[in-house]
Amino acid sequence: MAKRGGFPGGMPGNMNNMLKQAQRMQRQMEEQQKELEEKECTGTAGGGAVSITINGKKVMTRVEIDPDACDPEDVETLQDLVMLAYNDAAGKADEATEAIMGRLGGGLGLGGF
């Protein structure tokens, strides 16, 4: 009686399919990562007095501050607005990451991350 489970003569079709699927998934993940890195998210605070744009790596690429928000007697408020605007942008970047990675997981039958 022949033993089962070995791979004499090469990999069975099932294993080849699994490898191809893993390679396809790797390519998709690389594409999604690039899409995330290129995505920009803008957060605001103080009704738009402070606006911060970050990229997918959460690096600030632009800061805009309304001159009326620059009160030399109240620097703490401006500092808080900058922090809030960054956190708003970072939250949007996280949501974009979840949406993009969820698409990838859903396409693989994983139900999202």
PDB file as gemmi writes it, atoms N, CA and C in Angstrom:
CRYST1    1.000    1.000    1.000  90.00  90.00  90.00 P 1                      
ATOM      1  N   MET A   1       0.849  -1.183   0.000  1.00  0.00           N  
ATOM      2  CA  MET A   1       0.000   0.000   0.000  1.00  0.00           C  
ATOM      3  C   MET A   1       0.890   1.240   0.000  1.00  0.00           C  
ATOM      4  N   ALA A   2       0.574   2.209  -0.820  1.00  0.00           N  
ATOM      5  CA  ALA A   2       1.375   3.430  -0.945  1.00  0.00           C  
ATOM      6  C   ALA A   2       1.118   4.362   0.225  1.00  0.00           C  
ATOM      7  N   LYS A   3       2.190   5.033   0.662  1.00  0.00           N  
ATOM      8  CA  LYS A   3       2.056   6.024   1.741  1.00  0.00           C  
ATOM      9  C   LYS A   3       1.492   7.314   1.175  1.00  0.00           C  
ATOM     10  N   ARG A   4       0.677   7.940   1.931  1.00  0.00           N  
ATOM     11  CA  ARG A   4       0.125   9.234   1.522  1.00  0.00           C  
ATOM     12  C   ARG A   4       0.812  10.350   2.294  1.00  0.00           C  
ATOM     13  N   GLY A   5       0.761  11.527   1.728  1.00  0.00           N  
ATOM     14  CA  GLY A   5       1.271  12.692   2.444  1.00  0.00           C  
ATOM     15  C   GLY A   5       2.617  13.156   1.947  1.00  0.00           C  
ATOM     16  N   GLY A   6       3.349  12.330   1.220  1.00  0.00           N  
ATOM     17  CA  GLY A   6       4.640  12.743   0.699  1.00  0.00           C  
ATOM     18  C   GLY A   6       4.464  13.525  -0.592  1.00  0.00           C  
ATOM     19  N   PHE A   7       5.538  14.081  -1.097  1.00  0.00           N  
ATOM     20  CA  PHE A   7       5.490  14.848  -2.328  1.00  0.00           C  
ATOM     21  C   PHE A   7       6.499  14.324  -3.347  1.00  0.00           C  
ATOM     22  N   PRO A   8       6.513  13.031  -3.609  1.00  0.00           N  
ATOM     23  CA  PRO A   8       7.460  12.559  -4.617  1.00  0.00           C  
ATOM     24  C   PRO A   8       7.079  13.106  -5.982  1.00  0.00           C  
ATOM     25  N   GLY A   9       8.045  13.582  -6.706  1.00  0.00           N  
ATOM     26  CA  GLY A   9       7.766  14.077  -8.042  1.00  0.00           C  
ATOM     27  C   GLY A   9       7.258  15.505  -8.063  1.00  0.00           C  
ATOM     28  N   GLY A  10       7.287  16.221  -6.969  1.00  0.00           N  
ATOM     29  CA  GLY A  10       6.871  17.620  -6.975  1.00  0.00           C  
ATOM     30  C   GLY A  10       5.709  17.888  -6.034  1.00  0.00           C  
ATOM     31  N   MET A  11       5.284  19.145  -6.025  1.00  0.00           N  
ATOM     32  CA  MET A  11       4.192  19.553  -5.147  1.00  0.00           C  
ATOM     33  C   MET A  11       2.851  19.205  -5.782  1.00  0.00           C  
ATOM     34  N   PRO A  12       1.921  18.808  -4.971  1.00  0.00           N  
ATOM     35  CA  PRO A  12       0.587  18.562  -5.521  1.00  0.00           C  
ATOM     36  C   PRO A  12      -0.058  19.871  -5.942  1.00  0.00           C  
ATOM     37  N   GLY A  13      -1.085  19.788  -6.781  1.00  0.00           N  
ATOM     38  CA  GLY A  13      -1.771  20.977  -7.279  1.00  0.00           C  
ATOM     39  C   GLY A  13      -2.282  21.876  -6.177  1.00  0.00           C  
ATOM     40  N   ASN A  14      -2.737  21.296  -5.102  1.00  0.00           N  
ATOM     41  CA  ASN A  14      -3.260  22.070  -3.985  1.00  0.00           C  
ATOM     42  C   ASN A  14      -2.187  22.991  -3.408  1.00  0.00           C  
ATOM     43  N   MET A  15      -0.982  22.454  -3.253  1.00  0.00           N  
ATOM     44  CA  MET A  15       0.111  23.249  -2.700  1.00  0.00           C  
ATOM     45  C   MET A  15       0.503  24.357  -3.678  1.00  0.00           C  
ATOM     46  N   ASN A  16       0.538  24.059  -4.971  1.00  0.00           N  
ATOM     47  CA  ASN A  16       0.836  25.082  -5.972  1.00  0.00           C  
ATOM     48  C   ASN A  16      -0.189  26.201  -5.915  1.00  0.00           C  
ATOM     49  N   ASN A  17      -1.453  25.843  -5.780  1.00  0.00           N  
ATOM     50  CA  ASN A  17      -2.513  26.855  -5.679  1.00  0.00           C  
ATOM     51  C   ASN A  17      -2.336  27.715  -4.441  1.00  0.00           C  
ATOM     52  N   MET A  18      -1.958  27.094  -3.336  1.00  0.00           N  
ATOM     53  CA  MET A  18      -1.751  27.850  -2.091  1.00  0.00           C  
ATOM     54  C   MET A  18      -0.588  28.827  -2.250  1.00  0.00           C  
ATOM     55  N   LEU A  19       0.488  28.382  -2.904  1.00  0.00           N  
ATOM     56  CA  LEU A  19       1.632  29.270  -3.117  1.00  0.00           C  
ATOM     57  C   LEU A  19       1.262  30.440  -4.018  1.00  0.00           C  
ATOM     58  N   LYS A  20       0.523  30.160  -5.077  1.00  0.00           N  
ATOM     59  CA  LYS A  20       0.088  31.228  -5.981  1.00  0.00           C  
ATOM     60  C   LYS A  20      -0.806  32.220  -5.245  1.00  0.00           C  
ATOM     61  N   GLN A  21      -1.696  31.702  -4.419  1.00  0.00           N  
ATOM     62  CA  GLN A  21      -2.586  32.587  -3.664  1.00  0.00           C  
ATOM     63  C   GLN A  21      -1.772  33.447  -2.688  1.00  0.00           C  
ATOM     64  N   ALA A  22      -0.770  32.855  -2.045  1.00  0.00           N  
ATOM     65  CA  ALA A  22       0.073  33.614  -1.116  1.00  0.00           C  
ATOM     66  C   ALA A  22       0.848  34.704  -1.855  1.00  0.00           C  
ATOM     67  N   GLN A  23       1.358  34.395  -3.052  1.00  0.00           N  
ATOM     68  CA  GLN A  23       2.077  35.397  -3.841  1.00  0.00           C  
ATOM     69  C   GLN A  23       1.144  36.520  -4.272  1.00  0.00           C  
ATOM     70  N   ARG A  24      -0.074  36.157  -4.668  1.00  0.00           N  
ATOM     71  CA  ARG A  24      -1.064  37.160  -5.070  1.00  0.00           C  
ATOM     72  C   ARG A  24      -1.406  38.060  -3.875  1.00  0.00           C  
ATOM     73  N   MET A  25      -1.570  37.447  -2.717  1.00  0.00           N  
ATOM     74  CA  MET A  25      -1.890  38.208  -1.515  1.00  0.00           C  
ATOM     75  C   MET A  25      -0.738  39.157  -1.175  1.00  0.00           C  
ATOM     76  N   GLN A  26       0.496  38.692  -1.325  1.00  0.00           N  
ATOM     77  CA  GLN A  26       1.663  39.535  -1.064  1.00  0.00           C  
ATOM     78  C   GLN A  26       1.666  40.753  -1.983  1.00  0.00           C  
ATOM     79  N   ARG A  27       1.402  40.548  -3.260  1.00  0.00           N  
ATOM     80  CA  ARG A  27       1.349  41.667  -4.218  1.00  0.00           C  
ATOM     81  C   ARG A  27       0.242  42.645  -3.836  1.00  0.00           C  
ATOM     82  N   GLN A  28      -0.918  42.115  -3.469  1.00  0.00           N  
ATOM     83  CA  GLN A  28      -2.033  42.980  -3.092  1.00  0.00           C  
ATOM     84  C   GLN A  28      -1.685  43.793  -1.854  1.00  0.00           C  
ATOM     85  N   MET A  29      -1.037  43.163  -0.895  1.00  0.00           N  
ATOM     86  CA  MET A  29      -0.656  43.869   0.324  1.00  0.00           C  
ATOM     87  C   MET A  29       0.344  44.984   0.008  1.00  0.00           C  
ATOM     88  N   GLU A  30       1.287  44.720  -0.887  1.00  0.00           N  
ATOM     89  CA  GLU A  30       2.249  45.744  -1.269  1.00  0.00           C  
ATOM     90  C   GLU A  30       1.560  46.910  -1.971  1.00  0.00           C  
ATOM     91  N   GLU A  31       0.586  46.605  -2.833  1.00  0.00           N  
ATOM     92  CA  GLU A  31      -0.166  47.658  -3.517  1.00  0.00           C  
ATOM     93  C   GLU A  31      -0.968  48.484  -2.521  1.00  0.00           C  
ATOM     94  N   GLN A  32      -1.602  47.818  -1.552  1.00  0.00           N  
ATOM     95  CA  GLN A  32      -2.400  48.520  -0.547  1.00  0.00           C  
ATOM     96  C   GLN A  32      -1.503  49.400   0.319  1.00  0.00           C  
ATOM     97  N   GLN A  33      -0.323  48.886   0.666  1.00  0.00           N  
ATOM     98  CA  GLN A  33       0.613  49.666   1.482  1.00  0.00           C  
ATOM     99  C   GLN A  33       1.034  50.930   0.741  1.00  0.00           C  
ATOM    100  N   LYS A  34       1.314  50.806  -0.549  1.00  0.00           N  
ATOM    101  CA  LYS A  34       1.701  51.972  -1.343  1.00  0.00           C  
ATOM    102  C   LYS A  34       0.544  52.974  -1.398  1.00  0.00           C  
ATOM    103  N   GLU A  35      -0.680  52.470  -1.580  1.00  0.00           N  
ATOM    104  CA  GLU A  35      -1.853  53.347  -1.608  1.00  0.00           C  
ATOM    105  C   GLU A  35      -1.986  54.095  -0.286  1.00  0.00           C  
ATOM    106  N   LEU A  36      -1.758  53.407   0.819  1.00  0.00           N  
ATOM    107  CA  LEU A  36      -1.852  54.052   2.132  1.00  0.00           C  
ATOM    108  C   LEU A  36      -0.778  55.127   2.307  1.00  0.00           C  
ATOM    109  N   GLU A  37       0.443  54.826   1.861  1.00  0.00           N  
ATOM    110  CA  GLU A  37       1.535  55.790   2.023  1.00  0.00           C  
ATOM    111  C   GLU A  37       1.283  57.059   1.219  1.00  0.00           C  
ATOM    112  N   GLU A  38       0.603  56.937   0.078  1.00  0.00           N  
ATOM    113  CA  GLU A  38       0.343  58.096  -0.781  1.00  0.00           C  
ATOM    114  C   GLU A  38      -0.898  58.874  -0.354  1.00  0.00           C  
ATOM    115  N   LYS A  39      -1.736  58.280   0.470  1.00  0.00           N  
ATOM    116  CA  LYS A  39      -2.981  58.920   0.896  1.00  0.00           C  
ATOM    117  C   LYS A  39      -2.675  60.084   1.834  1.00  0.00           C  
ATOM    118  N   GLU A  40      -3.429  61.155   1.693  1.00  0.00           N  
ATOM    119  CA  GLU A  40      -3.308  62.290   2.597  1.00  0.00           C  
ATOM    120  C   GLU A  40      -4.611  62.467   3.361  1.00  0.00           C  
ATOM    121  N   CYS A  41      -4.486  62.789   4.633  1.00  0.00           N  
ATOM    122  CA  CYS A  41      -5.648  63.051   5.472  1.00  0.00           C  
ATOM    123  C   CYS A  41      -5.436  64.396   6.157  1.00  0.00           C  
ATOM    124  N   THR A  42      -6.499  65.184   6.184  1.00  0.00           N  
ATOM    125  CA  THR A  42      -6.428  66.507   6.794  1.00  0.00           C  
ATOM    126  C   THR A  42      -7.350  66.558   7.997  1.00  0.00           C  
ATOM    127  N   GLY A  43      -6.813  67.044   9.088  1.00  0.00           N  
ATOM    128  CA  GLY A  43      -7.592  67.235  10.300  1.00  0.00           C  
ATOM    129  C   GLY A  43      -7.661  68.705  10.631  1.00  0.00           C  
ATOM    130  N   THR A  44      -8.759  69.100  11.250  1.00  0.00           N  
ATOM    131  CA  THR A  44      -8.933  70.508  11.602  1.00  0.00           C  
ATOM    132  C   THR A  44      -9.352  70.636  13.055  1.00  0.00           C  
ATOM    133  N   ALA A  45      -9.174  71.837  13.576  1.00  0.00           N  
ATOM    134  CA  ALA A  45      -9.609  72.151  14.939  1.00  0.00           C  
ATOM    135  C   ALA A  45      -9.960  73.628  14.997  1.00  0.00           C  
ATOM    136  N   GLY A  46     -10.741  73.967  15.993  1.00  0.00           N  
ATOM    137  CA  GLY A  46     -11.112  75.374  16.183  1.00  0.00           C  
ATOM    138  C   GLY A  46     -11.928  75.919  15.034  1.00  0.00           C  
ATOM    139  N   GLY A  47     -12.809  75.081  14.491  1.00  0.00           N  
ATOM    140  CA  GLY A  47     -13.647  75.530  13.382  1.00  0.00           C  
ATOM    141  C   GLY A  47     -12.840  75.856  12.132  1.00  0.00           C  
ATOM    142  N   GLY A  48     -11.710  75.184  11.966  1.00  0.00           N  
ATOM    143  CA  GLY A  48     -10.877  75.418  10.797  1.00  0.00           C  
ATOM    144  C   GLY A  48      -9.737  76.389  11.045  1.00  0.00           C  
ATOM    145  N   ALA A  49      -9.585  76.852  12.266  1.00  0.00           N  
ATOM    146  CA  ALA A  49      -8.503  77.790  12.578  1.00  0.00           C  
ATOM    147  C   ALA A  49      -7.138  77.134  12.397  1.00  0.00           C  
ATOM    148  N   VAL A  50      -7.083  75.827  12.648  1.00  0.00           N  
ATOM    149  CA  VAL A  50      -5.854  75.070  12.456  1.00  0.00           C  
ATOM    150  C   VAL A  50      -6.180  73.867  11.594  1.00  0.00           C  
ATOM    151  N   SER A  51      -5.352  73.645  10.588  1.00  0.00           N  
ATOM    152  CA  SER A  51      -5.526  72.532   9.667  1.00  0.00           C  
ATOM    153  C   SER A  51      -4.176  71.840   9.479  1.00  0.00           C  
ATOM    154  N   ILE A  52      -4.169  70.511   9.667  1.00  0.00           N  
ATOM    155  CA  ILE A  52      -2.934  69.748   9.511  1.00  0.00           C  
ATOM    156  C   ILE A  52      -3.196  68.609   8.539  1.00  0.00           C  
ATOM    157  N   THR A  53      -2.289  68.442   7.587  1.00  0.00           N  
ATOM    158  CA  THR A  53      -2.381  67.343   6.625  1.00  0.00           C  
ATOM    159  C   THR A  53      -1.214  66.406   6.877  1.00  0.00           C  
ATOM    160  N   ILE A  54      -1.532  65.100   6.929  1.00  0.00           N  
ATOM    161  CA  ILE A  54      -0.502  64.083   7.116  1.00  0.00           C  
ATOM    162  C   ILE A  54      -0.600  63.062   5.991  1.00  0.00           C  
ATOM    163  N   ASN A  55       0.488  62.329   5.779  1.00  0.00           N  
ATOM    164  CA  ASN A  55       0.443  61.259   4.789  1.00  0.00           C  
ATOM    165  C   ASN A  55       0.128  59.937   5.493  1.00  0.00           C  
ATOM    166  N   GLY A  56       0.125  58.865   4.729  1.00  0.00           N  
ATOM    167  CA  GLY A  56      -0.214  57.555   5.280  1.00  0.00           C  
ATOM    168  C   GLY A  56       0.748  57.044   6.324  1.00  0.00           C  
ATOM    169  N   LYS A  57       1.929  57.636   6.382  1.00  0.00           N  
ATOM    170  CA  LYS A  57       2.907  57.266   7.407  1.00  0.00           C  
ATOM    171  C   LYS A  57       2.749  58.133   8.651  1.00  0.00           C  
ATOM    172  N   LYS A  58       1.730  58.976   8.631  1.00  0.00           N  
ATOM    173  CA  LYS A  58       1.405  59.906   9.715  1.00  0.00           C  
ATOM    174  C   LYS A  58       2.486  60.958   9.917  1.00  0.00           C  
ATOM    175  N   VAL A  59       3.113  61.354   8.801  1.00  0.00           N  
ATOM    176  CA  VAL A  59       4.093  62.437   8.815  1.00  0.00           C  
ATOM    177  C   VAL A  59       3.380  63.689   8.326  1.00  0.00           C  
ATOM    178  N   MET A  60       3.531  64.791   9.077  1.00  0.00           N  
ATOM    179  CA  MET A  60       2.884  66.041   8.677  1.00  0.00           C  
ATOM    180  C   MET A  60       3.478  66.537   7.367  1.00  0.00           C  
ATOM    181  N   THR A  61       2.597  66.898   6.456  1.00  0.00           N  
ATOM    182  CA  THR A  61       3.046  67.445   5.174  1.00  0.00           C  
ATOM    183  C   THR A  61       2.635  68.902   5.010  1.00  0.00           C  
ATOM    184  N   ARG A  62       1.676  69.359   5.811  1.00  0.00           N  
ATOM    185  CA  ARG A  62       1.229  70.746   5.706  1.00  0.00           C  
ATOM    186  C   ARG A  62       0.556  71.164   7.013  1.00  0.00           C  
ATOM    187  N   VAL A  63       0.833  72.388   7.426  1.00  0.00           N  
ATOM    188  CA  VAL A  63       0.183  72.991   8.593  1.00  0.00           C  
ATOM    189  C   VAL A  63      -0.312  74.362   8.178  1.00  0.00           C  
ATOM    190  N   GLU A  64      -1.579  74.616   8.417  1.00  0.00           N  
ATOM    191  CA  GLU A  64      -2.150  75.933   8.126  1.00  0.00           C  
ATOM    192  C   GLU A  64      -2.771  76.474   9.412  1.00  0.00           C  
ATOM    193  N   ILE A  65      -2.430  77.715   9.732  1.00  0.00           N  
ATOM    194  CA  ILE A  65      -2.946  78.347  10.939  1.00  0.00           C  
ATOM    195  C   ILE A  65      -3.520  79.705  10.566  1.00  0.00           C  
ATOM    196  N   ASP A  66      -4.769  79.904  10.904  1.00  0.00           N  
ATOM    197  CA  ASP A  66      -5.425  81.190  10.677  1.00  0.00           C  
ATOM    198  C   ASP A  66      -4.727  82.224  11.563  1.00  0.00           C  
ATOM    199  N   PRO A  67      -4.325  83.360  10.998  1.00  0.00           N  
ATOM    200  CA  PRO A  67      -3.639  84.386  11.800  1.00  0.00           C  
ATOM    201  C   PRO A  67      -4.435  84.819  13.031  1.00  0.00           C  
ATOM    202  N   ASP A  68      -5.759  84.746  12.964  1.00  0.00           N  
ATOM    203  CA  ASP A  68      -6.568  85.130  14.123  1.00  0.00           C  
ATOM    204  C   ASP A  68      -6.393  84.158  15.286  1.00  0.00           C  
ATOM    205  N   ALA A  69      -5.870  82.959  15.022  1.00  0.00           N  
ATOM    206  CA  ALA A  69      -5.661  81.975  16.084  1.00  0.00           C  
ATOM    207  C   ALA A  69      -4.351  82.215  16.823  1.00  0.00           C  
ATOM    208  N   CYS A  70      -3.562  83.177  16.360  1.00  0.00           N  
ATOM    209  CA  CYS A  70      -2.245  83.452  16.939  1.00  0.00           C  
ATOM    210  C   CYS A  70      -2.314  84.600  17.936  1.00  0.00           C  
ATOM    211  N   ASP A  71      -2.792  84.321  19.095  1.00  0.00           N  
ATOM    212  CA  ASP A  71      -2.874  85.324  20.162  1.00  0.00           C  
ATOM    213  C   ASP A  71      -1.649  85.155  21.053  1.00  0.00           C  
ATOM    214  N   PRO A  72      -0.724  86.120  21.049  1.00  0.00           N  
ATOM    215  CA  PRO A  72       0.487  85.975  21.866  1.00  0.00           C  
ATOM    216  C   PRO A  72       0.201  85.855  23.357  1.00  0.00           C  
ATOM    217  N   GLU A  73      -0.980  86.278  23.765  1.00  0.00           N  
ATOM    218  CA  GLU A  73      -1.354  86.182  25.176  1.00  0.00           C  
ATOM    219  C   GLU A  73      -1.931  84.808  25.521  1.00  0.00           C  
ATOM    220  N   ASP A  74      -2.206  83.975  24.477  1.00  0.00           N  
ATOM    221  CA  ASP A  74      -2.849  82.680  24.717  1.00  0.00           C  
ATOM    222  C   ASP A  74      -2.248  81.603  23.804  1.00  0.00           C  
ATOM    223  N   VAL A  75      -0.976  81.348  23.992  1.00  0.00           N  
ATOM    224  CA  VAL A  75      -0.269  80.364  23.183  1.00  0.00           C  
ATOM    225  C   VAL A  75      -0.807  78.958  23.448  1.00  0.00           C  
ATOM    226  N   GLU A  76      -1.251  78.686  24.660  1.00  0.00           N  
ATOM    227  CA  GLU A  76      -1.747  77.350  25.018  1.00  0.00           C  
ATOM    228  C   GLU A  76      -2.931  76.926  24.148  1.00  0.00           C  
ATOM    229  N   THR A  77      -3.808  77.849  23.826  1.00  0.00           N  
ATOM    230  CA  THR A  77      -4.951  77.512  22.982  1.00  0.00           C  
ATOM    231  C   THR A  77      -4.486  77.091  21.596  1.00  0.00           C  
ATOM    232  N   LEU A  78      -3.533  77.801  21.042  1.00  0.00           N  
ATOM    233  CA  LEU A  78      -3.001  77.439  19.726  1.00  0.00           C  
ATOM    234  C   LEU A  78      -2.325  76.070  19.784  1.00  0.00           C  
ATOM    235  N   GLN A  79      -1.584  75.820  20.831  1.00  0.00           N  
ATOM    236  CA  GLN A  79      -0.939  74.513  20.989  1.00  0.00           C  
ATOM    237  C   GLN A  79      -1.983  73.396  21.041  1.00  0.00           C  
ATOM    238  N   ASP A  80      -3.044  73.623  21.779  1.00  0.00           N  
ATOM    239  CA  ASP A  80      -4.121  72.636  21.866  1.00  0.00           C  
ATOM    240  C   ASP A  80      -4.779  72.409  20.504  1.00  0.00           C  
ATOM    241  N   LEU A  81      -4.975  73.497  19.757  1.00  0.00           N  
ATOM    242  CA  LEU A  81      -5.600  73.368  18.435  1.00  0.00           C  
ATOM    243  C   LEU A  81      -4.722  72.565  17.476  1.00  0.00           C  
ATOM    244  N   VAL A  82      -3.412  72.786  17.542  1.00  0.00           N  
ATOM    245  CA  VAL A  82      -2.496  72.022  16.682  1.00  0.00           C  
ATOM    246  C   VAL A  82      -2.559  70.541  17.053  1.00  0.00           C  
ATOM    247  N   MET A  83      -2.549  70.254  18.328  1.00  0.00           N  
ATOM    248  CA  MET A  83      -2.615  68.870  18.784  1.00  0.00           C  
ATOM    249  C   MET A  83      -3.934  68.220  18.358  1.00  0.00           C  
ATOM    250  N   LEU A  84      -5.031  68.914  18.529  1.00  0.00           N  
ATOM    251  CA  LEU A  84      -6.332  68.375  18.149  1.00  0.00           C  
ATOM    252  C   LEU A  84      -6.435  68.146  16.646  1.00  0.00           C  
ATOM    253  N   ALA A  85      -5.895  69.074  15.862  1.00  0.00           N  
ATOM    254  CA  ALA A  85      -5.936  68.923  14.405  1.00  0.00           C  
ATOM    255  C   ALA A  85      -5.110  67.715  13.970  1.00  0.00           C  
ATOM    256  N   TYR A  86      -3.945  67.529  14.567  1.00  0.00           N  
ATOM    257  CA  TYR A  86      -3.127  66.359  14.231  1.00  0.00           C  
ATOM    258  C   TYR A  86      -3.857  65.074  14.606  1.00  0.00           C  
ATOM    259  N   ASN A  87      -4.423  65.034  15.793  1.00  0.00           N  
ATOM    260  CA  ASN A  87      -5.145  63.834  16.226  1.00  0.00           C  
ATOM    261  C   ASN A  87      -6.338  63.542  15.321  1.00  0.00           C  
ATOM    262  N   ASP A  88      -6.999  64.580  14.847  1.00  0.00           N  
ATOM    263  CA  ASP A  88      -8.114  64.409  13.915  1.00  0.00           C  
ATOM    264  C   ASP A  88      -7.618  63.779  12.607  1.00  0.00           C  
ATOM    265  N   ALA A  89      -6.508  64.302  12.094  1.00  0.00           N  
ATOM    266  CA  ALA A  89      -5.934  63.760  10.856  1.00  0.00           C  
ATOM    267  C   ALA A  89      -5.474  62.317  11.057  1.00  0.00           C  
ATOM    268  N   ALA A  90      -4.848  62.024  12.188  1.00  0.00           N  
ATOM    269  CA  ALA A  90      -4.372  60.669  12.464  1.00  0.00           C  
ATOM    270  C   ALA A  90      -5.546  59.691  12.564  1.00  0.00           C  
ATOM    271  N   GLY A  91      -6.642  60.134  13.156  1.00  0.00           N  
ATOM    272  CA  GLY A  91      -7.835  59.285  13.224  1.00  0.00           C  
ATOM    273  C   GLY A  91      -8.378  58.974  11.841  1.00  0.00           C  
ATOM    274  N   LYS A  92      -8.363  59.965  10.963  1.00  0.00           N  
ATOM    275  CA  LYS A  92      -8.824  59.747   9.589  1.00  0.00           C  
ATOM    276  C   LYS A  92      -7.879  58.789   8.853  1.00  0.00           C  
ATOM    277  N   ALA A  93      -6.588  58.899   9.123  1.00  0.00           N  
ATOM    278  CA  ALA A  93      -5.619  57.990   8.499  1.00  0.00           C  
ATOM    279  C   ALA A  93      -5.856  56.562   8.986  1.00  0.00           C  
ATOM    280  N   ASP A  94      -6.153  56.405  10.261  1.00  0.00           N  
ATOM    281  CA  ASP A  94      -6.452  55.074  10.805  1.00  0.00           C  
ATOM    282  C   ASP A  94      -7.700  54.489  10.153  1.00  0.00           C  
ATOM    283  N   GLU A  95      -8.722  55.320   9.968  1.00  0.00           N  
ATOM    284  CA  GLU A  95      -9.949  54.855   9.314  1.00  0.00           C  
ATOM    285  C   GLU A  95      -9.670  54.426   7.874  1.00  0.00           C  
ATOM    286  N   ALA A  96      -8.830  55.191   7.179  1.00  0.00           N  
ATOM    287  CA  ALA A  96      -8.481  54.843   5.798  1.00  0.00           C  
ATOM    288  C   ALA A  96      -7.718  53.527   5.762  1.00  0.00           C  
ATOM    289  N   THR A  97      -6.824  53.328   6.721  1.00  0.00           N  
ATOM    290  CA  THR A  97      -6.066  52.084   6.791  1.00  0.00           C  
ATOM    291  C   THR A  97      -7.004  50.905   7.011  1.00  0.00           C  
ATOM    292  N   GLU A  98      -7.925  51.047   7.939  1.00  0.00           N  
ATOM    293  CA  GLU A  98      -8.884  49.973   8.209  1.00  0.00           C  
ATOM    294  C   GLU A  98      -9.738  49.671   6.982  1.00  0.00           C  
ATOM    295  N   ALA A  99     -10.160  50.705   6.278  1.00  0.00           N  
ATOM    296  CA  ALA A  99     -10.993  50.500   5.092  1.00  0.00           C  
ATOM    297  C   ALA A  99     -10.223  49.775   3.998  1.00  0.00           C  
ATOM    298  N   ILE A 100      -8.985  50.185   3.774  1.00  0.00           N  
ATOM    299  CA  ILE A 100      -8.181  49.570   2.718  1.00  0.00           C  
ATOM    300  C   ILE A 100      -7.797  48.141   3.093  1.00  0.00           C  
ATOM    301  N   MET A 101      -7.364  47.937   4.306  1.00  0.00           N  
ATOM    302  CA  MET A 101      -6.972  46.596   4.716  1.00  0.00           C  
ATOM    303  C   MET A 101      -8.197  45.682   4.835  1.00  0.00           C  
ATOM    304  N   GLY A 102      -9.342  46.250   5.170  1.00  0.00           N  
ATOM    305  CA  GLY A 102     -10.572  45.465   5.218  1.00  0.00           C  
ATOM    306  C   GLY A 102     -10.964  44.960   3.847  1.00  0.00           C  
ATOM    307  N   ARG A 103     -10.737  45.793   2.821  1.00  0.00           N  
ATOM    308  CA  ARG A 103     -11.004  45.356   1.444  1.00  0.00           C  
ATOM    309  C   ARG A 103     -10.128  44.168   1.097  1.00  0.00           C  
ATOM    310  N   LEU A 104      -8.877  44.244   1.503  1.00  0.00           N  
ATOM    311  CA  LEU A 104      -7.948  43.159   1.208  1.00  0.00           C  
ATOM    312  C   LEU A 104      -8.377  41.887   1.922  1.00  0.00           C  
ATOM    313  N   GLY A 105      -8.688  41.992   3.201  1.00  0.00           N  
ATOM    314  CA  GLY A 105      -9.116  40.816   3.967  1.00  0.00           C  
ATOM    315  C   GLY A 105     -10.425  40.255   3.476  1.00  0.00           C  
ATOM    316  N   GLY A 106     -11.352  41.126   3.101  1.00  0.00           N  
ATOM    317  CA  GLY A 106     -12.650  40.675   2.598  1.00  0.00           C  
ATOM    318  C   GLY A 106     -12.510  39.929   1.283  1.00  0.00           C  
ATOM    319  N   GLY A 107     -11.582  40.378   0.453  1.00  0.00           N  
ATOM    320  CA  GLY A 107     -11.365  39.722  -0.837  1.00  0.00           C  
ATOM    321  C   GLY A 107     -10.737  38.345  -0.686  1.00  0.00           C  
ATOM    322  N   LEU A 108     -10.119  38.107   0.458  1.00  0.00           N  
ATOM    323  CA  LEU A 108      -9.485  36.813   0.694  1.00  0.00           C  
ATOM    324  C   LEU A 108     -10.377  35.890   1.507  1.00  0.00           C  
ATOM    325  N   GLY A 109     -11.573  36.343   1.810  1.00  0.00           N  
ATOM    326  CA  GLY A 109     -12.479  35.511   2.587  1.00  0.00           C  
ATOM    327  C   GLY A 109     -12.139  35.516   4.079  1.00  0.00           C  
ATOM    328  N   LEU A 110     -11.403  36.554   4.511  1.00  0.00           N  
ATOM    329  CA  LEU A 110     -11.018  36.628   5.929  1.00  0.00           C  
ATOM    330  C   LEU A 110     -11.984  37.471   6.740  1.00  0.00           C  
ATOM    331  N   GLY A 111     -12.914  38.116   6.072  1.00  0.00           N  
ATOM    332  CA  GLY A 111     -13.915  38.903   6.783  1.00  0.00           C  
ATOM    333  C   GLY A 111     -13.415  40.226   7.300  1.00  0.00           C  
ATOM    334  N   GLY A 112     -12.294  40.707   6.836  1.00  0.00           N  
ATOM    335  CA  GLY A 112     -11.765  41.988   7.292  1.00  0.00           C  
ATOM    336  C   GLY A 112     -10.873  41.812   8.496  1.00  0.00           C  
ATOM    337  N   PHE A 113     -10.217  42.883   8.883  1.00  0.00           N  
ATOM    338  CA  PHE A 113      -9.280  42.828  10.000  1.00  0.00           C  
ATOM    339  C   PHE A 113      -9.894  43.461  11.206  1.00  0.00           C  
TER     340      PHE A 113                                                      
END                                                                             
